[in-house]
Amino acid sequence: MSLDIQNLRVSYGLVKALDGVSVKLEPGEMFFLLGPSGCGKSTLLRAVAGFIEDFAGDIRIDGASLKGVPPHKRDFGMVFQNYALFPHLTVFGNVAFGLEARSVSGAETKRRVAEALRLVGLEGYDARRPGELSGGQQQRVALARALVIRPRVLLLDEPLSNLDAKLRWEMRSEIKRIHAQTKITTLYVTHDQKEALSLADRMAILKTGRIDSLGRPRDLYWNSPSHFTAAFLGDLNELKGTLEESKVKTAYGEIVVPPRLPEGVKPGAEVHVFCRPESVALVDAHGGTLPPQHRPLAGHATVRSSAFQGEYTLYEIELPGGERWRVYRHELDGGGFTDEAQVTVGVAEGTWRVL
């Protein structure tokens, strides 16, 4: 099923929650809406679900308008942030609720509930109640309840936000597996960049009710069309300079940039260039050797702080001109730099981008 959102506009009084959002989800696509709090992503999801009737524009499913169609007649499955399970019902009762509302026969309900629980890995949990389940298990019940009705579109409203980091990682893998099996067109709302980057086929970044950028995760991360998108998706290490053909002249030397430039940017323009923290290597300023394909910046930087994160150490460094950068450094031997250490900074070739 394709889902087509056309010039959608929603206002709350004088506040424009959505200001002309248009996007089309292809059949079977896992599509993410991503953005900071208040950007309009939950409003868009609620409008698609049918919980907001007062809107301009249109929402179409396989070409048919959903204007005036109540939520229960859209055949959309929805997983809420707080799961919204009925505490007095068993797992079976919660999952079967939508089927009973649709007057599905008892035998068919049993078969489809068993199928849905098997799909989410909760076979044998039929008789338990939500209070007897972990957060991750409750989330799976909510997902099974949404899937059991065989929805035309699956709507997910920050479904992993209440889980701890380890469970979030596990459930990402589960959602990816289930989507691969069911091929249901899915609209997923989150403010978690890692969720979107790891799961989305495509995603839209929303800013104050409008789409700031739209594309595939890798493209938006490495070739962000705007400063807002680039900064929202991850840390930026920036420098100012002057564009000269395929290079940018900075206080730290000439930086080679890709031929793909932002629209309207021409040689001679003052620009910002950025790289991601994972593109940067640090070595001791007195005798260290940078990895291959890393070009050094002129001058030495100073380590201002560090934070051990387990799989890597996060360093904040200060360049000679006062710019503050963040660098992720893998340190398998347990070693590292102390505060105030002098370091040479190298950036991997091909990883600079112009803003």
N, C-alpha and C positions, 0 to 999 in steps of 0.2 A: 504494500500500500504506500502510495506517495502522499505526503502531507505538504500542502502549499499554503504558506502564510503570506498574505498579500497586503502590503502597506498598512500594517496593523497599528492602530492608535488607541491608546487608553489614557484617560485623564482622571485624576482625583481632585476635583475642584480646579484650582489654577495650576496644579502640578501635572506635567506630562510624564506619565510613567513609561509609556511607549510612544515613540514619535516617528512613525513610518517605518516599521520593521518589515522587511520582506526576505523570506528565505524558503527554499524548497528542499524537503527531505526526500531522498530517493528511496524506493522500496528496499527494505532490509537494511537500511543505513543506521548506524549508531551515531547520532548527532548530539553534540554537546552545546549548551548555552553556558557561557562562562563570563564572570565579571564580578566586580566588588559589590558589597551590600548596597541596595538602593538603585542598582543599574537597570532594573526592570525584568530580570530573567524569571523570577517567580511569577510576576504578573503575566508574562507571556505564557508560561506553562498553565496557569489557571485559566487563561482565556481559551487555550487549546482544549483544556479539559471540560470547558463549558461552565465554569464557576463564575465567569465574568461575562455578562450579556451585553453590557453597554460599551461597545467598541466600534470604531470605524475601520474600514478595510474588510478583509474577508479571510476566512480559514477554510480550506478545501481539502477533502480526502478523496483521492482518485478523481479529482475534477468536480466533485459534488460539494456545494457549500454547506457548512455546518451552522450557518446563522439560524437561530431559532430552534436548533436541535438540543434538547436537554442532555445533561451529562450521562444519564443512565441509558440513553438511546444511541450514544456515540460508539459504544463497544470499544472503549479505550480502557486499558488497565493502568492503574496508578499506584505507585509506591511512595508513601509519604515519609517525610523526614523523621517523624516520631513513630512510624510503622502503623499507628491507628488500629491495633489489634483489639478485639473484644476480649477483655480479661475473663469473662464468665464462660466463654466458649472454649472448647478444645481446639487443638490444631486443625483437626478435621472440620469442625464447625466454622472456624475462621476461613479456611480455604474454600469451603463449600458455599459460603454465604452468597457470592455472586451467582452461582449456579442455581441456588434455590430461588433467588429473586427472579431468575429467568425461567423458572418452572421446568428445569431439566429433571428428568426422571431419576428416581433413587438409584437404580442400577448404574445409569450413565454417570451420575454424580460421583459414586464410589470409584468408578473406573478412572474418571478424570482427576479426582483428588489424588488418588494413588499415583497416577502418572506425573502430576505436578510435584508431589513430594519427592518422588524418585529423581525428578529433574534437578531439584535444588538440594539433593543429598539429605533429605529428612525422612527417608523411608522408615517406618516403624514408630514414628513420633505422633501418630494420629490422636492418641488419647491424652496427651499432655496438654496442660494449659500454658498460656504465655508466661505466667509467673514462674513456671518451672524451667524456663529456657534461658540460655545466655542471650546477650544482645545480638550476637551474630546469628543465632538460631532464629530469633524473632524476626530479624531482617529477612531471612530465607523464607519464613512463613508468609511475610508480607509480599515477597516476590512471587511465591507460589500462588497466593490469592489473586494477584494481578494476572498471572499467566494462565490460570485454569480456565478463564472465560474465553481463551483464545482471542486475545484482543487484536484489533486492526492496527493499533498503535500502542506502544508501551511508554508511559510517562513516569520518569523517576525524578523526585524532588529531593535532592541532597540526601540520598538514602544511606550514605556511609558516615555522615557527619557525627553520629552519636557513638561510633565504634572507636576502640583504641587503635593505635597505629598498626599493630600486627594484624588485627582483624580486618582493618581497612584494606591492607595489602592482599589478604586471603580472599576477601569478598570481591575485590577488583578482578582477580583471576576467575572467580566463579561467575561473575556477571559476563565476563568475556566469553567463557565457555558456553554459558546458557544462550547468549545471543548468537554464537556461532551455530548452535543446534537449532534454534527456533527461527532465526532470520526475520524476527519481528522488527519493523521500523520503530526506532527508539529515540525519544527526545529526553535528554538527560540534563538536568540543571545542577550546577555545582559552583562553588567558589574555589574549589581545590584544583590548583593547576596540575598537580601530578595525576589526579584522577583523569582529567581531560586528556592530558598528553599521552597517557598510557592506554586509554580505551577508545578514544574517538576515531571514527573514520574521517569526519570533518567536524569543525567547531566554529562557533561565532563568538567573538568577544564583544560584549555589550558595554556601552558607556553612556550614562545618563539617557537611557531610553532609545539609543540608536546603536546600530551595528558599527563598531569601529573597524573590525576586520573579520574576514571569513575565509576559511581554507583548511588545509590538512595540518595536523599538529606539527610535524617536522618543518613544514614550510613557514608556518607562522612563528615558530620558535627561532629558526635560524635566519629567516628573511622577513622579519616583521615590517609591515607597511607603515607603521606609525610608532612614535615613541611610547604612547600609552600601552599598546599591545606588547611591545618589546619589554617594557618595564613590568607589566602585569604578569607575564609568563615566566620571568626569572630575573636574577640579578644582572645588572649591566655594569660594565667597566667602560667609561666614556672618556674621550679626548676631543678637544676642539682643533680644527685645522682648516686649511684651504684646499679645495679640490683642484687638482691639476691632472687632467686626463684620467689615467687609471690609478693615480696615487693621491694621497692626502698628505700635505705638508703640515707637520705638527712640531711642537717644541721638543719632541723626543725622536725626531727623525721622520723619514718618509714612510708612509704605510700604504702597502698595495691593497687595493679594494677591488671587488668583483665588478665586471662591466654593468651588472644589473643595478641601476640607481633609482632612487625615488623619483617620481614624476616631477618634472620641473627643475631638477637639480642639474646645473651645468658647470663646466670648468670655470674656476674663478670664484665660485660660491663659498661662503663660510659654512662649514658643515660640522656635525657631530659624527664621530665614528665610535662604534662600540664593539666589544667582544664579550663573550660569556666567561664566567669564572673558571669553567672547566677547560677553556682554551689557553689558560695562562700557566706557565711554569715558573717556579722560583728556584734559584740556586744561590749559594753563598757568593757574595760580591767579590770575595778574595780567593779566586781560584776555581769556582764551580763551573761546570760545563752544562749548557742547556741541552735538552733532548734534540734529536734531529728534527728538521723542519720547523723550528721555533726561532723567530727573529727577535733579537734583543731590542729593548727600548734604550735610548741614550740615558746615561746617568744611573744612579743606584736609588732603590726605594728603601724605606724603613718599615719594618714590621711594627705595627702599633698594637695589635692584639691578636690572640688566637683562641680558637674554641675547638676542642677535640670532639668529633662527632661519631667516632667509632670507625666507620669505613673511610673517612677522610678527616682532615683537619681544615677548618675554615680560618683563613688568615685575613685580617684587614691590614692593608699596607698603604703607605703614603708615598706618592711619587714626589720628585724634587719640586714640582710646581704646586704642591698642595693637594692634588687630586687623591681622593680615597678610593681604593679598589678592594674588591673581595676576591679571594682566590681559594679554590678547593684543591687540596694537595693530598694525594694518597701516600701514606707513610708506613710501608709494610714492616719496617724495622723498628718502629716505635719512636724513631727520632723526629726532630723537627727544629724549627727556629724559635729562639727566645724573643721576647719583646725587645725592641730597639735594634735588632739585628739588621745589618745592611745586606740587601739582596739584589741580584740582577733579575730583571723581569723579562721573560720571553713570551711571545704570543704565537700560537700555531699559525702557520701560513694558511691563507684561505678562509680564516674565521672572522676577519674584520667585516663589518657592515656599516653602510652610510645611512644616517638618519637625516 
